[in-house]
Amino acid sequence: MEAYDFVAIGDTVTDCFIKLKDATVTCDIDNENCKICMRFKDKIPYEDVFIVPGVGNAANAAVAASRLGLKSALIANVGDDFYGKEIVANFKNENVSTEFLTINAGKKTNYHYVLWYEADRTILIKHEEYNYNLPYFNDPKWVYFSSMAENSLAFHEVFAKYMEEHPKIKLAFQPGTYQMKFGKKKLAAIYKRSDVVICNKEEAQRILESNEPDVKKLMQEMASLGPKIVSITDGPNGAYAYDGTSAWFIPMYPDPKPPQQRTGAGDAYSSTFVIGLSMGLRIEEALRWGPINSMSVVQHVGAQKGLLNRLQLEKFLEDAPKDYLPKLI
């Protein structure tokens, strides 16, 4: 069995981007609870379609790690259909090991529709119900655990036990939709075992069942669940990290031009922050890496095209504005 620096675990999917041009967005007076609207019972023209195979939180992290120089692998499931074969080929092309990828006979591959309007997206999701099994994957330096389907709760118990039995592995947890639905009590062992937990501000409030608006306080509450490091993003307002003692803030890396679309921006930040830590960077140094990959991703269609290699990332660091520095808060 190969020895890996970085093993990502979570569902993978093909994203079908449908670029809309005939729609409207309506929001409440406080600019929340926004809805995308199209005419009912009509033929709606669209501008373009883009098919992006092999994405998803964990998949994006595995590709980011590979491009930045780590030996990475993905534990995931696909069907034995055309889309599954396309995803396997995508990972091989990205030098992400498919050693632990399960091809499920008679099953479909996850396929999502991304309604792309202006720079934002609304995603129609459907996770196929695979029989989740955790393969033995030795002791990589880091495991990056993220989004899985609604029927995966039992898998989380098996995974928590594996991590307990392999204490040398560093664990990063980026909770996905259903993992947040499971609740912090059911996943208490995973939060407690995590070296890093990463999410955005709204997700932190959901996990903690809190309306707390202050990100620093949210990180402190999240740390009470057990992780050694907590990082929370707040969209255009920047990103934060907390190690139980000190808290830092970093602004967004300035976009060279308006974003094309924002799918994968959060994954790019989260995975790159963890990859920086895995390479021995201090928290405040890794905090500078994340927003750069996020900035690059939103300049392209899909969550992976804009992911940078090490030389490209270091060039952006070299050219960063003088005020692009982490600040203690």
C-alpha positions in Angstrom: 0.0 0.0 0.0 1.2 3.5 -0.9 2.1 6.0 1.8 0.1 9.2 1.4 0.6 12.7 2.7 -3.1 13.5 2.3 -6.2 11.3 2.1 -9.6 13.0 1.5 -12.8 11.2 2.3 -16.2 12.2 1.0 -18.7 12.0 -1.9 -17.7 13.0 -5.4 -20.0 14.2 -8.1 -20.2 15.6 -11.6 -21.5 19.2 -11.7 -23.5 20.3 -14.7 -23.4 24.1 -14.8 -26.4 25.7 -16.6 -25.7 29.4 -17.2 -29.0 31.3 -17.0 -29.7 34.6 -18.6 -33.5 34.8 -18.1 -34.1 34.9 -14.4 -34.6 37.2 -11.4 -33.5 37.2 -7.8 -35.8 38.4 -5.0 -34.8 38.9 -1.4 -36.3 40.1 1.9 -35.8 43.7 2.9 -32.7 42.7 4.9 -31.2 41.0 1.7 -31.7 37.5 3.2 -33.9 34.5 2.2 -33.2 35.2 -1.5 -34.9 33.2 -4.2 -34.1 32.7 -7.9 -37.2 33.0 -10.0 -38.1 31.9 -13.6 -41.3 31.8 -15.4 -43.5 28.8 -14.6 -44.7 26.4 -17.3 -42.6 28.1 -20.0 -39.5 27.4 -22.1 -36.6 29.3 -20.5 -33.5 30.0 -22.6 -30.1 29.4 -21.1 -26.7 30.8 -22.2 -24.3 27.8 -21.9 -23.6 24.5 -20.3 -20.4 23.2 -18.7 -19.8 19.7 -17.4 -17.3 19.4 -14.6 -16.5 15.8 -13.4 -15.0 14.6 -10.1 -15.8 17.5 -7.8 -17.2 17.7 -4.3 -15.6 19.0 -1.0 -13.3 16.1 -0.5 -12.5 15.6 -4.2 -11.6 19.3 -4.5 -9.3 19.0 -1.5 -7.6 16.0 -2.9 -6.9 17.8 -6.2 -5.7 20.9 -4.4 -3.3 18.8 -2.4 -1.9 17.1 -5.5 -1.4 20.4 -7.3 0.4 21.9 -4.3 2.8 18.9 -4.2 1.4 16.4 -1.8 0.9 12.7 -2.5 -2.9 12.5 -2.3 -5.7 9.9 -2.5 -9.5 10.0 -2.3 -11.9 7.6 -0.6 -15.2 7.9 -2.4 -17.9 6.1 -4.4 -18.9 6.2 -8.0 -21.3 4.2 -10.2 -20.3 1.9 -13.0 -21.8 4.3 -15.6 -20.1 6.8 -18.0 -19.9 9.5 -15.4 -18.1 7.2 -13.0 -15.5 6.3 -15.6 -15.1 10.0 -16.4 -14.5 10.9 -12.8 -11.9 8.1 -12.4 -10.1 9.5 -15.5 -10.2 13.0 -14.0 -8.5 11.9 -10.8 -5.8 10.0 -12.6 -5.1 13.0 -14.7 -4.8 15.1 -11.5 -2.4 12.5 -10.0 -4.9 11.8 -7.2 -4.7 8.1 -6.4 -7.9 6.1 -7.1 -6.7 3.1 -5.0 -9.5 3.6 -2.5 -12.3 4.6 -5.0 -15.2 2.1 -5.0 -17.0 1.5 -8.3 -20.5 0.4 -7.4 -22.0 -2.1 -9.9 -25.5 -1.2 -11.1 -25.4 2.2 -9.3 -25.5 5.7 -10.8 -22.8 8.3 -10.1 -23.7 11.5 -8.2 -24.8 14.2 -10.7 -25.7 17.7 -9.6 -27.2 20.6 -11.6 -25.7 24.0 -10.9 -28.0 26.9 -11.8 -25.5 29.6 -12.5 -26.9 33.2 -12.5 -24.6 36.2 -12.5 -21.6 35.2 -10.2 -23.6 32.9 -7.8 -25.1 29.5 -8.0 -28.0 27.4 -6.8 -27.3 23.7 -6.8 -29.8 20.9 -7.3 -28.3 18.0 -5.4 -29.0 14.2 -5.2 -26.6 11.9 -3.4 -26.9 8.3 -4.5 -27.3 5.8 -1.7 -24.1 3.8 -1.7 -23.2 1.1 0.8 -20.5 3.0 2.6 -17.4 1.0 3.6 -14.2 2.3 5.0 -11.1 0.7 3.5 -7.9 0.3 5.5 -5.8 3.2 4.3 -2.8 2.9 6.6 -1.5 6.1 8.4 -1.4 9.1 6.0 -0.1 12.3 7.5 -3.5 14.0 7.2 -7.1 13.0 6.6 -9.5 15.5 5.2 -13.1 14.4 5.9 -16.1 16.1 4.4 -19.6 15.8 2.8 -21.4 12.5 2.6 -25.0 11.3 1.9 -27.9 11.1 4.2 -27.5 7.3 4.7 -23.9 7.6 5.9 -24.3 8.0 9.6 -23.1 4.5 10.4 -20.0 5.1 8.3 -19.2 8.1 10.6 -19.1 5.7 13.6 -16.7 3.4 11.8 -14.6 6.3 10.7 -14.4 7.7 14.3 -13.2 4.4 15.6 -10.5 4.1 12.9 -9.2 7.6 13.8 -9.2 6.7 17.5 -7.1 3.6 16.6 -4.7 5.7 14.5 -3.8 8.6 16.8 -0.8 9.7 14.7 -3.0 10.8 11.8 -4.0 14.5 11.7 -7.7 15.1 11.0 -9.3 18.0 9.3 -13.1 18.1 9.2 -15.2 20.3 6.8 -18.8 19.4 7.7 -21.1 18.9 4.7 -24.9 19.4 4.5 -25.9 16.0 6.0 -23.1 16.0 8.5 -24.5 19.3 9.9 -28.0 17.7 9.9 -26.7 14.8 11.9 -25.9 17.3 14.7 -22.9 17.9 16.8 -24.0 15.3 19.4 -24.0 12.4 17.0 -20.7 13.4 15.5 -19.2 14.4 18.9 -16.3 11.9 18.6 -15.3 13.3 15.2 -15.3 17.0 16.4 -13.3 16.0 19.5 -10.8 14.0 17.4 -10.3 16.8 14.8 -7.1 18.8 14.6 -8.9 21.3 12.4 -12.6 22.1 11.8 -13.5 24.5 9.0 -16.8 26.0 7.9 -18.3 29.3 7.0 -20.1 31.6 9.5 -23.6 30.5 8.7 -22.6 26.8 8.9 -21.0 27.5 12.3 -24.2 29.0 13.6 -26.1 26.0 12.3 -23.7 23.5 13.9 -23.8 25.3 17.2 -27.5 26.1 17.0 -26.5 29.7 17.7 -27.4 33.1 16.4 -24.1 34.5 17.7 -23.0 37.1 15.0 -19.4 37.5 16.3 -17.0 35.2 14.4 -14.4 35.1 17.2 -17.1 33.9 19.7 -18.3 31.3 17.2 -14.8 30.0 16.9 -14.5 29.8 20.7 -17.8 27.9 20.9 -16.7 25.5 18.1 -13.4 24.9 19.9 -15.4 23.7 23.0 -16.4 20.7 20.8 -12.8 19.6 20.9 -10.9 20.6 17.8 -7.4 22.1 18.3 -7.9 24.7 15.5 -11.1 26.3 14.2 -11.2 28.3 11.0 -14.4 30.2 9.9 -14.9 32.1 6.6 -17.2 35.0 6.3 -17.5 35.5 2.5 -16.2 38.8 1.2 -15.5 39.8 4.8 -12.5 37.5 5.0 -11.4 34.4 7.0 -10.5 33.7 10.6 -8.6 31.1 12.6 -8.4 30.2 16.3 -6.1 27.8 18.1 -7.6 27.9 21.6 -5.4 30.8 22.6 -5.0 33.3 19.8 -7.4 34.3 17.0 -6.4 35.8 13.6 -8.2 37.5 10.7 -7.1 37.7 7.1 -9.0 39.8 4.4 -9.9 38.5 1.0 -7.1 38.4 -1.5 -8.1 41.0 -4.1 -9.7 39.7 -7.2 -7.9 40.6 -10.4 -11.3 41.0 -12.1 -14.9 40.3 -11.1 -15.6 36.7 -10.2 -16.9 34.4 -13.0 -18.7 32.2 -10.5 -18.2 31.3 -6.8 -18.6 27.5 -6.8 -15.7 25.9 -4.9 -14.4 29.1 -3.3 -15.0 27.7 0.2 -13.5 24.4 -0.6 -10.4 26.0 -2.1 -9.9 28.1 1.1 -10.5 25.2 3.5 -8.3 22.6 1.8 -5.5 25.1 1.1 -5.4 26.2 4.7 -5.1 22.6 5.8 -2.5 21.8 3.1 -0.4 24.7 4.4 -0.6 23.3 8.0 0.3 19.8 6.6 3.4 21.4 5.1 4.5 22.8 8.4 3.3 26.3 8.2 2.2 28.2 11.3 -1.6 29.0 11.5 -1.1 32.6 10.5 1.0 31.6 7.5 -1.5 29.0 6.3 -4.2 31.6 6.7 -2.5 33.6 3.9 -2.6 30.6 1.6 -6.3 29.9 1.7 -7.8 33.1 0.2 -5.4 33.0 -2.7 -6.6 29.7 -4.0 -10.2 30.8 -3.4 -9.6 34.0 -5.4 -8.2 32.0 -8.3 -11.0 29.4 -8.3 -13.7 32.1 -8.7 -12.1 33.3 -11.9 -13.0 30.0 -13.6 -16.0 27.7 -14.1 -16.1 24.8 -11.6 -14.3 24.1 -8.4 -11.0 22.8 -9.7 -9.9 24.6 -12.8 -8.5 27.5 -10.9 -6.6 25.6 -8.2 -3.0 26.7 -8.2 0.3 24.8 -8.1 3.0 25.8 -5.5 4.9 28.2 -7.8 1.7 30.0 -8.8 0.6 30.4 -5.2 3.9 31.7 -4.1 3.9 34.2 -6.9 0.6 35.6 -5.6 2.1 35.7 -2.1 5.0 37.6 -3.5 2.7 40.1 -5.3 0.3 40.5 -2.4 -0.8 43.9 -1.2 1.1 45.2 1.8 -2.0 45.0 3.9 -2.6 41.3 3.0 -1.4 40.1 6.4 -3.0 38.1 9.3 -4.0 40.3 12.2 -4.6 39.2 15.8 -8.1 39.9 17.0 
